[in-house]
């Protein structure tokens, strides 16, 4: 710039800041120039308007008034666009529209924004610095190596694994569904449609559920049942937790073992030391009941693989002691009225009031027959003994002693009572004794006459 007139030196001031008469590489802009001489006399300000052609490059300080669609960063042919920093490729926009990151780095995984704001690939954000907590937004998924929620913010909702919609949660291994939690809260293993809270299905030849205790010297495992917070029953093994081979049913309300099976297979009810294969013990009167669900036979047998004896209640209410396990027969019958029969069933209901019936002989050492009144009146002075002529007439007419019943009566009654028969025989013998004494008196009278 050349200044004419005035006293040198001249001071040239530009509106954008610089001072001096010479400027280079001016861009398109409006520049206002002020000039003062050595005497501080100022000339009229001059404005220079510089204009140039539109830029075809991107400014390092940013660009304004661009035309999207016409002006862009990229390629117009089939070449990739590469972005670098520190001489290393960081991002590549491929000609086919795919985006590649970190050049030759082969790391794979999801993209995430770390706490320092950087974009990374991997399992998720690193732990925050000591002190601050983090939200679940930073870690919205479960890691295959496990998650650590120690620094999760207290105000954050607790992590959940499952569905938030009205859908089931299936769990797969090897491409096959192995377990399912239904939208109703039922859990099924081996089934997609469990009908109970926990249901297991399998096709194994010998399969099921296993409860194992790996503590040395302890085989105790237990399944427990409760109502709310109140435990009711427990089912388990190794009651004393000492490695024993036993099985038990525990009543937690009563604080007692209700059923116990020892290492030899002996079953105890009310006892932990069963003396036999089945030992029932109670604090008071103890009963063991076998019951049929309808009017059928209810039976209990003792069998040693060769011989067997059993107890049976038949539909008519008859109790029986049976023998011959493979082809049961009745040895003893007991009616509802308490009548006992050996060899045949006593009449029931009704019939004679006898309590014991035997089809066959009875071999015994002695028999005691009780009676209401012992017949010892024959030798009383006022006893009316039938005269012998009358006895002869009775025998001729009836064919039996007066003290004995008719044969037809005995047959009609099915026999005679032993006590009654003995009393009749005793009366007959005593009457015979009286007849003998009468004859002896007559004989003496005859002998006395003959002697005189």
Residue pairs with C-beta under 8 A, 6 or more apart in sequence:
1 12
1 21
1 22
1 23
1 33
2 21
3 10
3 12
3 21
3 35
3 37
3 43
5 43
6 35
6 37
6 38
6 39
6 41
6 43
7 37
7 38
7 39
7 41
8 37
8 38
9 37
9 38
10 21
10 35
10 36
10 37
10 38
11 19
11 35
11 36
11 37
12 19
12 20
12 21
12 33
12 34
12 35
13 19
13 33
13 34
13 35
13 36
14 20
14 23
14 31
14 32
14 33
15 30
15 31
15 32
15 33
16 29
16 31
26 50
27 50
27 52
28 50
28 51
28 52
29 50
30 47
30 48
30 49
30 50
31 47
31 48
31 49
31 50
32 45
32 46
32 47
32 48
33 45
33 46
33 47
33 48
34 42
34 43
34 45
35 42
35 43
35 46
36 42
36 43
55 63
58 73
63 71
73 81
74 81
74 93
75 81
75 95
78 95
79 95
80 92
80 93
80 94
80 95
81 92
81 93
82 89
82 91
82 92
82 93
83 89
83 90
83 91
83 92
83 93
84 90
88 103
89 102
89 103
89 104
90 101
90 102
90 103
91 99
91 100
91 101
91 102
92 99
92 100
92 101
92 103
93 99
94 100
101 121
102 121
107 121
107 122
108 121
109 121
109 122
109 123
110 121
110 122
110 124
110 141
111 119
111 120
111 121
112 119
112 120
112 121
112 122
112 124
112 125
113 119
113 120
113 125
114 120
114 125
114 126
115 125
115 126
115 128
115 129
115 134
115 138
123 143
123 145
124 138
124 139
124 141
124 143
125 134
125 138
125 139
127 134
127 148
127 151
128 134
128 151
132 151
133 151
133 152
133 153
133 154
133 156
134 151
134 152
134 153
135 152
135 153
135 156
136 152
136 156
136 157
136 159
139 147
142 159
142 161
147 159
149 159
152 159
162 169
162 181
163 169
163 183
166 183
167 183
168 180
168 181
168 182
168 183
168 192
169 180
169 181
169 182
170 177
170 179
170 180
170 192
171 177
171 178
171 179
171 180
171 181
172 178
177 192
178 189
178 190
179 187
179 188
179 189
180 187
180 188
180 191
180 192
180 194
181 187
182 188
182 193
182 194
185 197
186 194
186 195
186 196
186 197
186 198
186 199
187 194
187 197
187 198
187 199
188 194
188 199
188 200
188 201
189 199
189 200
189 201
190 200
190 201
190 202
190 203
191 199
191 200
191 201
200 208
200 209
202 208
211 221
211 222
211 223
212 221
213 219
213 220
213 221
213 238
217 242
217 243
218 238
218 241
218 242
218 243
219 237
219 238
219 241
219 243
219 244
219 245
220 236
220 237
220 238
220 239
220 240
220 241
221 236
221 237
221 238
222 234
222 235
222 236
222 237
222 250
223 234
223 235
223 236
224 231
224 233
224 234
224 235
224 252
225 231
225 232
225 233
225 234
225 235
226 232
230 253
231 252
232 251
232 252
232 253
233 249
233 250
233 251
233 252
234 248
234 249
234 250
234 252
235 248
235 249
235 250
236 247
236 248
236 250
237 245
237 246
237 247
237 248
238 244
238 245
238 246
239 246
239 248
239 250
239 257
239 260
239 272
244 263
245 262
245 263
246 260
246 261
246 262
246 263
247 260
247 261
248 257
248 259
248 260
248 261
249 257
249 258
249 259
249 260
250 256
250 257
250 258
251 257
251 258
257 272
258 269
258 270
259 267
259 268
259 269
260 267
260 268
260 269
260 271
260 272
260 274
261 267
261 268
262 268
262 273
262 274
265 277
266 274
266 275
266 276
266 277
266 278
266 279
267 274
267 277
267 278
267 279
268 274
268 279
268 280
268 281
269 278
269 279
269 280
269 281
270 280
270 281
270 282
270 283
270 286
271 279
271 281
273 279
280 286
280 288
290 298
290 299
290 300
290 311
291 298
292 298
292 313
295 315
296 315
297 312
297 313
297 314
297 315
298 312
298 313
299 310
299 311
299 312
299 313
299 322
300 310
300 311
301 308
301 309
301 310
301 311
301 322
301 325
302 308
302 309
302 310
303 309
303 310
303 325
307 323
307 325
308 323
308 324
308 325
309 321
309 322
309 323
309 331
310 321
310 322
310 323
310 325
310 328
311 319
311 320
311 321
311 322
312 319
312 320
312 322
312 328
313 319
313 320
314 320
317 335
317 336
318 333
318 334
318 335
318 336
318 345
318 348
319 333
319 334
319 335
320 330
320 331
320 332
320 333
320 334
321 330
321 331
321 332
321 334
322 328
322 329
322 330
322 331
323 329
323 331
330 345
331 342
332 340
332 341
332 342
333 340
333 341
333 342
333 344
333 345
333 346
334 340
334 341
335 341
335 345
335 346
335 348
335 349
336 348
336 349
337 348
337 349
338 355
339 346
339 347
339 348
339 354
339 355
339 356
339 357
340 346
340 355
340 356
340 357
341 356
341 357
341 358
341 359
342 357
342 358
342 359
342 360
343 358
343 359
343 360
344 357
344 359
346 354
346 357
352 414
367 418
369 418
369 419
369 422
370 419
371 419
371 423
374 423
375 423
375 426
375 427
377 383
378 385
378 427
378 430
378 431
378 434
379 430
379 434
385 431
385 434
385 435
386 394
386 402
386 431
388 435
388 438
391 402
391 435
394 402
395 401
398 406
400 406
400 407
401 428
403 424
403 425
403 427
403 428
403 431
404 424
404 428
405 416
410 416
